[in-house]
Amino acid sequence: MPTPKLPQIRHDLAQLDGYHSPQITVNVRLNTNESPFEPPAQFRARLADELAKVQWNRYPDREAKVLRRAIGDFHGVDAKNVFAANGSNEVLQSLCLAYGGPGRSVLVFEPTYAMHSQIARVTNTEVISGTRSDDFTLDVAYVTAMMRDHQPAITFICSPNNPTGIVEPKQTVEAILATASEFGGLVVVDEAYGQFAAWSALSLVDETAGLVVTRTYSKTWAMAGLRLGYLVGPGWLVDAMEMVVLPYHLDAVTQLAGTLALEHALVMEAQVAELVEERGRLSEAMAQLPVTLWPSGANFILFRPNKHDGNDVWQSLVDRSVMVRNCVSWPGLDNCLRVTIGTRQENNTFLAALTEILT
Ligand SMILES: *Cc1c(COP(=O)(O)O)cnc(C)c1O
């Protein structure tokens, strides 16, 4: 008997690394930028009530009309300008499926959110990696020159940028958008942390511009357990998403939860304000320690121990039951760690542990 031949994964996928973020049990989890708060009790009660009315034997609303209208109202746009999916990662994947693919490319500027290039590769889209300046800002002349050279189908901008926390100025996004319009490129501004920043590219979305802004319920809406993200963009682009998503891709529970969560926008805004205040307090306290910090417009802070090994610091924190993100081996982030802003108490525990390790 010949040895049976087993199916082999696509050759180009075999080279990929996948997404890794250890899920270790610790007391203080500050590694994946989730909200430290629970959604309000009224939300849970409302959801339980509405779930009792779901017709489980029927498919959900394929177009998610109620949810898209609610998100549209929240941002002051039409439902036809909103596309929702299972996490903003599925939104990004849908964009790559529709506008990327073989023979096309995406442009990213490292260090940035690893899933932009990962998703592009999975959809067989070439990845062109640009870099950021030493202070992690984007140099507009360099960025627009890269765009003109490579004419990418999609240019990804992450603002506030994960993992550096830097918010791109409006002029930068405008210049990128103007350049993309020279060759029909799409600009995707990933605003997973948009509510923590002082301005949003939502104001630039227009039917005549190749621009979408993506948002998620995973961070500010305290709902990483739900999988829901969306984009705000031109109607013709939202229509194009229909071509690549599976029928009924958003289940009834997700549609309901996403709609009801928006009833608690005031609670969410208060939580954001509290985290922004904690971010300020934590930055000031960390500035007293032997670490280099970058200014953050998000719910996390990137830092680099000046004299200690990043891997050792990460492990020493885990030993004290505090987990942060280990970015030591990420492109351009030698020796760096990223801490998510938690509750006041969690931040104090982290600070005490870090102080003990570094001093
Ligand atoms: C966390 C994060 C997301 C969120 O992805 P979901 O699939 O919505 O959970 C998207 N973009 C960036 C930059 C992120 O950090």
The ligand as a Gaussian input file, in Angstrom:
#p B3LYP/6-31G(d) Opt

LIG

0 1
 C       -8.624000      45.300000      18.158000
 C       -8.472000      45.850000      16.799000
 C       -9.441000      45.571000      15.842000
 C      -10.634000      44.811000      16.275000
 O      -10.946000      43.725000      15.607000
 P      -12.340000      43.031000      15.903000
 O      -12.330000      41.986000      14.866000
 O      -13.410000      44.061000      15.683000
 O      -12.324000      42.531000      17.308000
 C       -9.317000      46.127000      14.581000
 N       -8.286000      46.938000      14.292000
 C       -7.353000      47.238000      15.195000
 C       -6.265000      48.179000      14.859000
 C       -7.408000      46.685000      16.467000
 O       -6.461000      46.959000      17.364000

